[in-house]
Amino acid sequence: MHSQNDDPRRPSQVVPFQPPLKKEETTVTDFFSMTSMSFGMLAVVMKVRYFAWLSFIMAVAYASNSRFSQVELKQLVSAIGLSIVILLISYLSPSPPRIKTV
């Protein structure tokens, strides 16, 4: 058998593993949150219903992709609530008059 002297490892040079530190990066949920707010404001200002639907879809994607430990419940509820209110505003507000061309 092998003796202890045949072992090529050096215990004095062993370095314990330390995982690399992660940088704070913008995540996908930040993108969904920002685009939801942006499309919501565009829907209110320009009165385009497609933007309201995009805002709602992005808010739902934000809710489904966020981790519970990262996002507060108030922020999540306000994002979805705001997109629902924008949808209601876009459908209940009178649409601008259309100009007839001859």
Biopython code that builds the backbone (N, CA, C, O; Angstrom):
import numpy as np
from Bio.PDB.StructureBuilder import StructureBuilder

atoms = [
    (1, "MET", "N", (0.821, -1.179, 0.000)),
    (1, "MET", "CA", (0.000, 0.000, 0.000)),
    (1, "MET", "C", (0.864, 1.242, 0.000)),
    (1, "MET", "O", (2.090, 1.174, 0.093)),
    (2, "HIS", "N", (0.207, 2.359, -0.104)),
    (2, "HIS", "CA", (0.924, 3.624, -0.143)),
    (2, "HIS", "C", (1.135, 4.159, 1.267)),
    (2, "HIS", "O", (0.301, 4.001, 2.159)),
    (3, "SER", "N", (2.231, 4.765, 1.416)),
    (3, "SER", "CA", (2.490, 5.384, 2.715)),
    (3, "SER", "C", (2.112, 6.861, 2.659)),
    (3, "SER", "O", (1.803, 7.379, 1.586)),
    (4, "GLN", "N", (2.133, 7.528, 3.780)),
    (4, "GLN", "CA", (1.751, 8.928, 3.847)),
    (4, "GLN", "C", (2.772, 9.823, 3.142)),
    (4, "GLN", "O", (2.426, 10.933, 2.738)),
    (5, "ASN", "N", (3.957, 9.395, 2.989)),
    (5, "ASN", "CA", (4.995, 10.182, 2.337)),
    (5, "ASN", "C", (4.797, 10.253, 0.825)),
    (5, "ASN", "O", (5.345, 11.141, 0.172)),
    (6, "ASP", "N", (4.025, 9.334, 0.267)),
    (6, "ASP", "CA", (3.790, 9.336, -1.176)),
    (6, "ASP", "C", (2.684, 10.294, -1.595)),
    (6, "ASP", "O", (2.440, 10.460, -2.790)),
    (7, "ASP", "N", (2.027, 10.911, -0.663)),
    (7, "ASP", "CA", (0.907, 11.823, -0.960)),
    (7, "ASP", "C", (1.460, 13.146, -1.506)),
    (7, "ASP", "O", (2.198, 13.827, -0.794)),
    (8, "PRO", "N", (1.124, 13.538, -2.763)),
    (8, "PRO", "CA", (1.686, 14.760, -3.343)),
    (8, "PRO", "C", (0.988, 16.046, -2.874)),
    (8, "PRO", "O", (1.465, 17.143, -3.165)),
    (9, "ARG", "N", (-0.122, 15.923, -2.160)),
    (9, "ARG", "CA", (-0.833, 17.127, -1.717)),
    (9, "ARG", "C", (-0.087, 17.815, -0.588)),
    (9, "ARG", "O", (0.598, 17.181, 0.214)),
    (10, "ARG", "N", (-0.243, 19.141, -0.550)),
    (10, "ARG", "CA", (0.413, 19.922, 0.499)),
    (10, "ARG", "C", (-0.667, 20.607, 1.338)),
    (10, "ARG", "O", (-1.289, 21.560, 0.869)),
    (11, "PRO", "N", (-0.895, 20.153, 2.534)),
    (11, "PRO", "CA", (-1.969, 20.731, 3.357)),
    (11, "PRO", "C", (-1.740, 22.195, 3.706)),
    (11, "PRO", "O", (-2.702, 22.909, 3.986)),
    (12, "SER", "N", (-0.528, 22.650, 3.698)),
    (12, "SER", "CA", (-0.273, 24.053, 4.031)),
    (12, "SER", "C", (-0.680, 24.998, 2.903)),
    (12, "SER", "O", (-0.851, 26.194, 3.138)),
    (13, "GLN", "N", (-0.837, 24.482, 1.688)),
    (13, "GLN", "CA", (-1.195, 25.323, 0.548)),
    (13, "GLN", "C", (-2.660, 25.190, 0.140)),
    (13, "GLN", "O", (-3.044, 25.680, -0.923)),
    (14, "VAL", "N", (-3.466, 24.554, 0.938)),
    (14, "VAL", "CA", (-4.886, 24.398, 0.641)),
    (14, "VAL", "C", (-5.594, 25.722, 0.910)),
    (14, "VAL", "O", (-5.465, 26.310, 1.984)),
    (15, "VAL", "N", (-6.350, 26.177, -0.100)),
    (15, "VAL", "CA", (-7.108, 27.417, 0.014)),
    (15, "VAL", "C", (-8.594, 27.058, -0.024)),
    (15, "VAL", "O", (-9.040, 26.422, -0.980)),
    (16, "PRO", "N", (-9.363, 27.445, 0.977)),
    (16, "PRO", "CA", (-10.798, 27.109, 0.960)),
    (16, "PRO", "C", (-11.521, 27.867, -0.155)),
    (16, "PRO", "O", (-11.172, 28.999, -0.490)),
    (17, "PHE", "N", (-12.528, 27.217, -0.713)),
    (17, "PHE", "CA", (-13.298, 27.808, -1.808)),
    (17, "PHE", "C", (-14.205, 28.916, -1.282)),
    (17, "PHE", "O", (-14.899, 28.750, -0.279)),
    (18, "GLN", "N", (-14.184, 30.042, -1.978)),
    (18, "GLN", "CA", (-15.101, 31.136, -1.676)),
    (18, "GLN", "C", (-15.805, 31.517, -2.960)),
    (18, "GLN", "O", (-15.150, 31.858, -3.945)),
    (19, "PRO", "N", (-17.145, 31.466, -2.970)),
    (19, "PRO", "CA", (-17.856, 31.806, -4.201)),
    (19, "PRO", "C", (-17.629, 33.272, -4.565)),
    (19, "PRO", "O", (-17.471, 34.113, -3.680)),
    (20, "PRO", "N", (-17.614, 33.582, -5.871)),
    (20, "PRO", "CA", (-17.392, 34.971, -6.280)),
    (20, "PRO", "C", (-18.574, 35.851, -5.868)),
    (20, "PRO", "O", (-19.719, 35.401, -5.842)),
    (21, "LEU", "N", (-18.278, 37.102, -5.549)),
    (21, "LEU", "CA", (-19.317, 38.045, -5.162)),
    (21, "LEU", "C", (-20.104, 38.478, -6.389)),
    (21, "LEU", "O", (-19.533, 38.779, -7.437)),
    (22, "LYS", "N", (-21.416, 38.505, -6.243)),
    (22, "LYS", "CA", (-22.274, 38.918, -7.353)),
    (22, "LYS", "C", (-22.477, 40.421, -7.298)),
    (22, "LYS", "O", (-22.668, 41.004, -6.230)),
    (23, "LYS", "N", (-22.432, 41.029, -8.461)),
    (23, "LYS", "CA", (-22.689, 42.456, -8.546)),
    (23, "LYS", "C", (-24.191, 42.693, -8.587)),
    (23, "LYS", "O", (-24.961, 41.834, -9.017)),
    (24, "GLU", "N", (-24.591, 43.870, -8.135)),
    (24, "GLU", "CA", (-25.997, 44.258, -8.245)),
    (24, "GLU", "C", (-26.275, 44.573, -9.715)),
    (24, "GLU", "O", (-25.756, 45.552, -10.252)),
    (25, "GLU", "N", (-27.069, 43.765, -10.344)),
    (25, "GLU", "CA", (-27.386, 43.970, -11.752)),
    (25, "GLU", "C", (-28.869, 44.245, -11.890)),
    (25, "GLU", "O", (-29.672, 43.882, -11.030)),
    (26, "THR", "N", (-29.213, 44.890, -12.983)),
    (26, "THR", "CA", (-30.630, 45.074, -13.258)),
    (26, "THR", "C", (-31.192, 43.730, -13.695)),
    (26, "THR", "O", (-30.629, 43.055, -14.557)),
    (27, "THR", "N", (-32.270, 43.369, -13.108)),
    (27, "THR", "CA", (-32.850, 42.068, -13.403)),
    (27, "THR", "C", (-33.988, 42.216, -14.397)),
    (27, "THR", "O", (-34.361, 43.322, -14.790)),
    (28, "VAL", "N", (-34.518, 41.095, -14.784)),
    (28, "VAL", "CA", (-35.631, 41.090, -15.725)),
    (28, "VAL", "C", (-36.860, 41.722, -15.087)),
    (28, "VAL", "O", (-37.649, 42.375, -15.769)),
    (29, "THR", "N", (-37.022, 41.533, -13.792)),
    (29, "THR", "CA", (-38.195, 42.098, -13.132)),
    (29, "THR", "C", (-38.152, 43.618, -13.122)),
    (29, "THR", "O", (-39.197, 44.265, -13.200)),
    (30, "ASP", "N", (-36.951, 44.201, -13.028)),
    (30, "ASP", "CA", (-36.837, 45.657, -13.114)),
    (30, "ASP", "C", (-37.281, 46.149, -14.489)),
    (30, "ASP", "O", (-37.940, 47.182, -14.609)),
    (31, "PHE", "N", (-36.914, 45.400, -15.514)),
    (31, "PHE", "CA", (-37.320, 45.750, -16.876)),
    (31, "PHE", "C", (-38.837, 45.685, -17.015)),
    (31, "PHE", "O", (-39.447, 46.597, -17.575)),
    (32, "PHE", "N", (-39.453, 44.613, -16.509)),
    (32, "PHE", "CA", (-40.903, 44.478, -16.596)),
    (32, "PHE", "C", (-41.609, 45.595, -15.839)),
    (32, "PHE", "O", (-42.610, 46.134, -16.311)),
    (33, "SER", "N", (-41.097, 45.935, -14.685)),
    (33, "SER", "CA", (-41.705, 46.994, -13.886)),
    (33, "SER", "C", (-41.618, 48.341, -14.597)),
    (33, "SER", "O", (-42.596, 49.088, -14.645)),
    (34, "MET", "N", (-40.454, 48.646, -15.145)),
    (34, "MET", "CA", (-40.269, 49.929, -15.816)),
    (34, "MET", "C", (-41.102, 50.028, -17.087)),
    (34, "MET", "O", (-41.697, 51.073, -17.350)),
    (35, "THR", "N", (-41.156, 48.967, -17.876)),
    (35, "THR", "CA", (-41.953, 49.018, -19.101)),
    (35, "THR", "C", (-43.450, 49.049, -18.791)),
    (35, "THR", "O", (-44.222, 49.650, -19.537)),
    (36, "SER", "N", (-43.858, 48.417, -17.714)),
    (36, "SER", "CA", (-45.265, 48.482, -17.322)),
    (36, "SER", "C", (-45.674, 49.913, -17.001)),
    (36, "SER", "O", (-46.730, 50.376, -17.433)),
    (37, "MET", "N", (-44.838, 50.610, -16.244)),
    (37, "MET", "CA", (-45.133, 52.012, -15.919)),
    (37, "MET", "C", (-45.075, 52.899, -17.160)),
    (37, "MET", "O", (-45.903, 53.795, -17.326)),
    (38, "SER", "N", (-44.103, 52.650, -18.025)),
    (38, "SER", "CA", (-43.955, 53.469, -19.230)),
    (38, "SER", "C", (-45.147, 53.305, -20.164)),
    (38, "SER", "O", (-45.702, 54.291, -20.649)),
    (39, "PHE", "N", (-45.538, 52.062, -20.416)),
    (39, "PHE", "CA", (-46.691, 51.835, -21.285)),
    (39, "PHE", "C", (-47.975, 52.351, -20.652)),
    (39, "PHE", "O", (-48.878, 52.801, -21.359)),
    (40, "GLY", "N", (-48.063, 52.291, -19.344)),
    (40, "GLY", "CA", (-49.240, 52.832, -18.662)),
    (40, "GLY", "C", (-49.366, 54.330, -18.855)),
    (40, "GLY", "O", (-50.453, 54.838, -19.130)),
    (41, "MET", "N", (-48.259, 55.035, -18.712)),
    (41, "MET", "CA", (-48.293, 56.487, -18.920)),
    (41, "MET", "C", (-48.578, 56.834, -20.374)),
    (41, "MET", "O", (-49.297, 57.793, -20.655)),
    (42, "LEU", "N", (-48.020, 56.060, -21.297)),
    (42, "LEU", "CA", (-48.315, 56.293, -22.717)),
    (42, "LEU", "C", (-49.790, 56.052, -23.016)),
    (42, "LEU", "O", (-50.384, 56.770, -23.820)),
    (43, "ALA", "N", (-50.383, 55.053, -22.380)),
    (43, "ALA", "CA", (-51.799, 54.763, -22.598)),
    (43, "ALA", "C", (-52.671, 55.901, -22.106)),
    (43, "ALA", "O", (-53.666, 56.239, -22.747)),
    (44, "VAL", "N", (-52.317, 56.495, -20.982)),
    (44, "VAL", "CA", (-53.112, 57.596, -20.436)),
    (44, "VAL", "C", (-52.941, 58.855, -21.292)),
    (44, "VAL", "O", (-53.920, 59.533, -21.604)),
    (45, "VAL", "N", (-51.724, 59.157, -21.661)),
    (45, "VAL", "CA", (-51.460, 60.395, -22.397)),
    (45, "VAL", "C", (-51.958, 60.311, -23.844)),
    (45, "VAL", "O", (-52.599, 61.237, -24.341)),
    (46, "MET", "N", (-51.657, 59.196, -24.510)),
    (46, "MET", "CA", (-51.988, 59.090, -25.937)),
    (46, "MET", "C", (-53.346, 58.446, -26.195)),
    (46, "MET", "O", (-53.824, 58.442, -27.329)),
    (47, "LYS", "N", (-53.972, 57.899, -25.147)),
    (47, "LYS", "CA", (-55.268, 57.228, -25.242)),
    (47, "LYS", "C", (-55.243, 56.092, -26.277)),
    (47, "LYS", "O", (-56.125, 55.977, -27.128)),
    (48, "VAL", "N", (-54.211, 55.273, -26.171)),
    (48, "VAL", "CA", (-54.080, 54.095, -27.031)),
    (48, "VAL", "C", (-54.290, 52.874, -26.152)),
    (48, "VAL", "O", (-53.546, 52.652, -25.196)),
    (49, "ARG", "N", (-55.289, 52.096, -26.472)),
    (49, "ARG", "CA", (-55.648, 50.955, -25.631)),
    (49, "ARG", "C", (-54.616, 49.835, -25.694)),
    (49, "ARG", "O", (-54.478, 49.068, -24.742)),
    (50, "TYR", "N", (-53.902, 49.734, -26.790)),
    (50, "TYR", "CA", (-52.867, 48.697, -26.893)),
    (50, "TYR", "C", (-51.769, 48.908, -25.850)),
    (50, "TYR", "O", (-51.230, 47.945, -25.305)),
    (51, "PHE", "N", (-51.447, 50.154, -25.581)),
    (51, "PHE", "CA", (-50.446, 50.445, -24.561)),
    (51, "PHE", "C", (-50.946, 50.041, -23.178)),
    (51, "PHE", "O", (-50.165, 49.595, -22.337)),
    (52, "ALA", "N", (-52.240, 50.196, -22.943)),
    (52, "ALA", "CA", (-52.809, 49.785, -21.658)),
    (52, "ALA", "C", (-52.715, 48.265, -21.493)),
    (52, "ALA", "O", (-52.406, 47.770, -20.409)),
    (53, "TRP", "N", (-52.978, 47.545, -22.557)),
    (53, "TRP", "CA", (-52.868, 46.092, -22.491)),
    (53, "TRP", "C", (-51.415, 45.657, -22.312)),
    (53, "TRP", "O", (-51.139, 44.716, -21.568)),
    (54, "LEU", "N", (-50.487, 46.334, -22.988)),
    (54, "LEU", "CA", (-49.074, 46.020, -22.798)),
    (54, "LEU", "C", (-48.640, 46.299, -21.357)),
    (54, "LEU", "O", (-47.846, 45.556, -20.782)),
    (55, "SER", "N", (-49.167, 47.368, -20.793)),
    (55, "SER", "CA", (-48.868, 47.687, -19.406)),
    (55, "SER", "C", (-49.368, 46.578, -18.481)),
    (55, "SER", "O", (-48.660, 46.177, -17.557)),
    (56, "PHE", "N", (-50.556, 46.090, -18.717)),
    (56, "PHE", "CA", (-51.116, 45.017, -17.894)),
    (56, "PHE", "C", (-50.312, 43.726, -18.052)),
    (56, "PHE", "O", (-50.036, 43.045, -17.065)),
    (57, "ILE", "N", (-49.938, 43.388, -19.276)),
    (57, "ILE", "CA", (-49.169, 42.165, -19.524)),
    (57, "ILE", "C", (-47.807, 42.241, -18.845)),
    (57, "ILE", "O", (-47.346, 41.265, -18.252)),
    (58, "MET", "N", (-47.163, 43.407, -18.934)),
    (58, "MET", "CA", (-45.860, 43.571, -18.284)),
    (58, "MET", "C", (-45.979, 43.517, -16.758)),
    (58, "MET", "O", (-45.081, 43.014, -16.083)),
    (59, "ALA", "N", (-47.076, 44.029, -16.217)),
    (59, "ALA", "CA", (-47.278, 43.968, -14.767)),
    (59, "ALA", "C", (-47.488, 42.527, -14.308)),
    (59, "ALA", "O", (-46.994, 42.132, -13.252)),
    (60, "VAL", "N", (-48.208, 41.751, -15.090)),
    (60, "VAL", "CA", (-48.403, 40.337, -14.748)),
    (60, "VAL", "C", (-47.082, 39.577, -14.870)),
    (60, "VAL", "O", (-46.780, 38.715, -14.044)),
    (61, "ALA", "N", (-46.298, 39.897, -15.898)),
    (61, "ALA", "CA", (-44.982, 39.260, -16.044)),
    (61, "ALA", "C", (-44.068, 39.645, -14.889)),
    (61, "ALA", "O", (-43.282, 38.827, -14.410)),
    (62, "TYR", "N", (-44.175, 40.882, -14.450)),
    (62, "TYR", "CA", (-43.402, 41.344, -13.293)),
    (62, "TYR", "C", (-43.797, 40.559, -12.045)),
    (62, "TYR", "O", (-42.938, 40.153, -11.262)),
    (63, "ALA", "N", (-45.089, 40.351, -11.868)),
    (63, "ALA", "CA", (-45.568, 39.621, -10.697)),
    (63, "ALA", "C", (-45.162, 38.151, -10.751)),
    (63, "ALA", "O", (-44.832, 37.562, -9.721)),
    (64, "SER", "N", (-45.184, 37.565, -11.925)),
    (64, "SER", "CA", (-44.882, 36.137, -12.023)),
    (64, "SER", "C", (-43.385, 35.847, -11.966)),
    (64, "SER", "O", (-42.988, 34.754, -11.564)),
    (65, "ASN", "N", (-42.552, 36.801, -12.359)),
    (65, "ASN", "CA", (-41.110, 36.564, -12.364)),
    (65, "ASN", "C", (-40.381, 37.074, -11.133)),
    (65, "ASN", "O", (-39.190, 36.810, -10.967)),
    (66, "SER", "N", (-41.065, 37.789, -10.280)),
    (66, "SER", "CA", (-40.383, 38.340, -9.112)),
    (66, "SER", "C", (-40.338, 37.315, -7.993)),
    (66, "SER", "O", (-41.251, 36.507, -7.823)),
    (67, "ARG", "N", (-39.260, 37.371, -7.243)),
    (67, "ARG", "CA", (-39.129, 36.508, -6.076)),
    (67, "ARG", "C", (-39.725, 37.232, -4.885)),
    (67, "ARG", "O", (-39.615, 38.453, -4.769)),
    (68, "PHE", "N", (-40.348, 36.485, -4.013)),
    (68, "PHE", "CA", (-41.025, 37.106, -2.869)),
    (68, "PHE", "C", (-40.035, 37.786, -1.937)),
    (68, "PHE", "O", (-40.379, 38.763, -1.272)),
    (69, "SER", "N", (-38.814, 37.278, -1.884)),
    (69, "SER", "CA", (-37.832, 37.870, -0.980)),
    (69, "SER", "C", (-37.298, 39.194, -1.515)),
    (69, "SER", "O", (-36.814, 40.013, -0.734)),
    (70, "GLN", "N", (-37.373, 39.426, -2.818)),
    (70, "GLN", "CA", (-36.819, 40.641, -3.409)),
    (70, "GLN", "C", (-37.811, 41.789, -3.462)),
    (70, "GLN", "O", (-37.416, 42.950, -3.352)),
    (71, "VAL", "N", (-39.082, 41.490, -3.628)),
    (71, "VAL", "CA", (-40.081, 42.517, -3.887)),
    (71, "VAL", "C", (-41.050, 42.592, -2.713)),
    (71, "VAL", "O", (-41.495, 41.571, -2.190)),
    (72, "GLU", "N", (-41.362, 43.802, -2.315)),
    (72, "GLU", "CA", (-42.363, 43.971, -1.274)),
    (72, "GLU", "C", (-43.753, 43.757, -1.869)),
    (72, "GLU", "O", (-43.977, 43.968, -3.061)),
    (73, "LEU", "N", (-44.660, 43.341, -1.028)),
    (73, "LEU", "CA", (-46.021, 43.073, -1.481)),
    (73, "LEU", "C", (-46.717, 44.357, -1.919)),
    (73, "LEU", "O", (-47.519, 44.341, -2.853)),
    (74, "LYS", "N", (-46.417, 45.470, -1.250)),
    (74, "LYS", "CA", (-47.032, 46.751, -1.622)),
    (74, "LYS", "C", (-46.646, 47.149, -3.037)),
    (74, "LYS", "O", (-47.483, 47.641, -3.794)),
    (75, "GLN", "N", (-45.394, 46.943, -3.396)),
    (75, "GLN", "CA", (-44.925, 47.308, -4.732)),
    (75, "GLN", "C", (-45.582, 46.434, -5.790)),
    (75, "GLN", "O", (-45.935, 46.912, -6.868)),
    (76, "LEU", "N", (-45.741, 45.170, -5.485)),
    (76, "LEU", "CA", (-46.368, 44.244, -6.428)),
    (76, "LEU", "C", (-47.838, 44.570, -6.637)),
    (76, "LEU", "O", (-48.320, 44.586, -7.770)),
    (77, "VAL", "N", (-48.546, 44.829, -5.555)),
    (77, "VAL", "CA", (-49.970, 45.148, -5.650)),
    (77, "VAL", "C", (-50.184, 46.485, -6.362)),
    (77, "VAL", "O", (-51.130, 46.631, -7.137)),
    (78, "SER", "N", (-49.321, 47.446, -6.105)),
    (78, "SER", "CA", (-49.484, 48.749, -6.756)),
    (78, "SER", "C", (-49.205, 48.666, -8.251)),
    (78, "SER", "O", (-49.855, 49.365, -9.029)),
    (79, "ALA", "N", (-48.265, 47.837, -8.673)),
    (79, "ALA", "CA", (-47.981, 47.698, -10.103)),
    (79, "ALA", "C", (-49.158, 47.079, -10.839)),
    (79, "ALA", "O", (-49.552, 47.556, -11.903)),
    (80, "ILE", "N", (-49.719, 46.021, -10.275)),
    (80, "ILE", "CA", (-50.858, 45.374, -10.931)),
    (80, "ILE", "C", (-52.104, 46.250, -10.825)),
    (80, "ILE", "O", (-52.869, 46.357, -11.784)),
    (81, "GLY", "N", (-52.311, 46.872, -9.677)),
    (81, "GLY", "CA", (-53.474, 47.749, -9.510)),
    (81, "GLY", "C", (-53.434, 48.935, -10.453)),
    (81, "GLY", "O", (-54.457, 49.314, -11.023)),
    (82, "LEU", "N", (-52.263, 49.523, -10.620)),
    (82, "LEU", "CA", (-52.136, 50.655, -11.538)),
    (82, "LEU", "C", (-52.418, 50.243, -12.972)),
    (82, "LEU", "O", (-53.055, 50.990, -13.715)),
    (83, "SER", "N", (-51.960, 49.084, -13.366)),
    (83, "SER", "CA", (-52.219, 48.647, -14.745)),
    (83, "SER", "C", (-53.699, 48.339, -14.958)),
    (83, "SER", "O", (-54.219, 48.566, -16.050)),
    (84, "ILE", "N", (-54.380, 47.833, -13.947)),
    (84, "ILE", "CA", (-55.824, 47.583, -14.072)),
    (84, "ILE", "C", (-56.585, 48.904, -14.146)),
    (84, "ILE", "O", (-57.525, 49.033, -14.930)),
    (85, "VAL", "N", (-56.191, 49.873, -13.345)),
    (85, "VAL", "CA", (-56.835, 51.184, -13.384)),
    (85, "VAL", "C", (-56.608, 51.847, -14.737)),
    (85, "VAL", "O", (-57.515, 52.486, -15.271)),
    (86, "ILE", "N", (-55.428, 51.707, -15.287)),
    (86, "ILE", "CA", (-55.146, 52.289, -16.605)),
    (86, "ILE", "C", (-55.984, 51.609, -17.673)),
    (86, "ILE", "O", (-56.447, 52.272, -18.601)),
    (87, "LEU", "N", (-56.190, 50.300, -17.566)),
    (87, "LEU", "CA", (-57.076, 49.611, -18.506)),
    (87, "LEU", "C", (-58.500, 50.148, -18.397)),
    (87, "LEU", "O", (-59.156, 50.396, -19.409)),
    (88, "LEU", "N", (-58.975, 50.325, -17.166)),
    (88, "LEU", "CA", (-60.328, 50.863, -16.987)),
    (88, "LEU", "C", (-60.434, 52.283, -17.532)),
    (88, "LEU", "O", (-61.424, 52.621, -18.181)),
    (89, "ILE", "N", (-59.443, 53.105, -17.281)),
    (89, "ILE", "CA", (-59.471, 54.480, -17.779)),
    (89, "ILE", "C", (-59.475, 54.505, -19.301)),
    (89, "ILE", "O", (-60.188, 55.302, -19.911)),
    (90, "SER", "N", (-58.689, 53.643, -19.907)),
    (90, "SER", "CA", (-58.610, 53.663, -21.366)),
    (90, "SER", "C", (-59.915, 53.215, -22.025)),
    (90, "SER", "O", (-60.226, 53.657, -23.130)),
    (91, "TYR", "N", (-60.682, 52.345, -21.362)),
    (91, "TYR", "CA", (-61.941, 51.906, -21.951)),
    (91, "TYR", "C", (-63.131, 52.777, -21.533)),
    (91, "TYR", "O", (-64.118, 52.848, -22.265)),
    (92, "LEU", "N", (-63.060, 53.432, -20.388)),
    (92, "LEU", "CA", (-64.191, 54.232, -19.927)),
    (92, "LEU", "C", (-64.110, 55.705, -20.340)),
    (92, "LEU", "O", (-65.127, 56.399, -20.351)),
    (93, "SER", "N", (-62.922, 56.178, -20.674)),
    (93, "SER", "CA", (-62.813, 57.576, -21.096)),
    (93, "SER", "C", (-63.274, 57.710, -22.539)),
    (93, "SER", "O", (-63.101, 56.792, -23.340)),
    (94, "PRO", "N", (-63.862, 58.859, -22.870)),
    (94, "PRO", "CA", (-64.315, 59.040, -24.250)),
    (94, "PRO", "C", (-63.121, 59.106, -25.196)),
    (94, "PRO", "O", (-62.088, 59.701, -24.888)),
    (95, "SER", "N", (-63.291, 58.492, -26.327)),
    (95, "SER", "CA", (-62.200, 58.506, -27.298)),
    (95, "SER", "C", (-62.223, 59.840, -28.047)),
    (95, "SER", "O", (-63.277, 60.463, -28.168)),
    (96, "PRO", "N", (-61.080, 60.276, -28.543)),
    (96, "PRO", "CA", (-61.043, 61.538, -29.268)),
    (96, "PRO", "C", (-61.845, 61.443, -30.564)),
    (96, "PRO", "O", (-61.921, 60.373, -31.168)),
    (97, "PRO", "N", (-62.444, 62.557, -30.997)),
    (97, "PRO", "CA", (-63.235, 62.495, -32.228)),
    (97, "PRO", "C", (-62.342, 62.230, -33.435)),
    (97, "PRO", "O", (-61.210, 62.707, -33.525)),
    (98, "ARG", "N", (-62.884, 61.468, -34.336)),
    (98, "ARG", "CA", (-62.141, 61.139, -35.549)),
    (98, "ARG", "C", (-62.438, 62.163, -36.620)),
    (98, "ARG", "O", (-63.576, 62.604, -36.777)),
    (99, "ILE", "N", (-61.438, 62.529, -37.333)),
    (99, "ILE", "CA", (-61.578, 63.505, -38.413)),
    (99, "ILE", "C", (-61.919, 62.756, -39.690)),
    (99, "ILE", "O", (-61.198, 61.850, -40.106)),
    (100, "LYS", "N", (-63.020, 63.144, -40.300)),
    (100, "LYS", "CA", (-63.442, 62.489, -41.545)),
    (100, "LYS", "C", (-62.752, 63.180, -42.706)),
    (100, "LYS", "O", (-62.760, 64.405, -42.829)),
    (101, "THR", "N", (-62.165, 62.367, -43.540)),
    (101, "THR", "CA", (-61.554, 62.904, -44.750)),
    (101, "THR", "C", (-62.401, 62.522, -45.938)),
    (101, "THR", "O", (-62.935, 61.416, -46.015)),
    (102, "VAL", "N", (-62.514, 63.436, -46.844)),
    (102, "VAL", "CA", (-63.355, 63.211, -48.027)),
    (102, "VAL", "C", (-62.513, 62.903, -49.226)),
    (102, "VAL", "O", (-63.045, 62.684, -50.315)),
]
sb = StructureBuilder()
sb.init_structure("model")
sb.init_model(0)
sb.init_chain("A")
sb.init_seg("    ")
for serial, (resi, resn, name, xyz) in enumerate(atoms, 1):
    if name == "N":
        sb.init_residue(resn, " ", resi, " ")
    sb.init_atom(name, np.array(xyz, "f"), 0.0, 1.0, " ", f" {name:<3s}", serial, name[0])
structure = sb.get_structure()
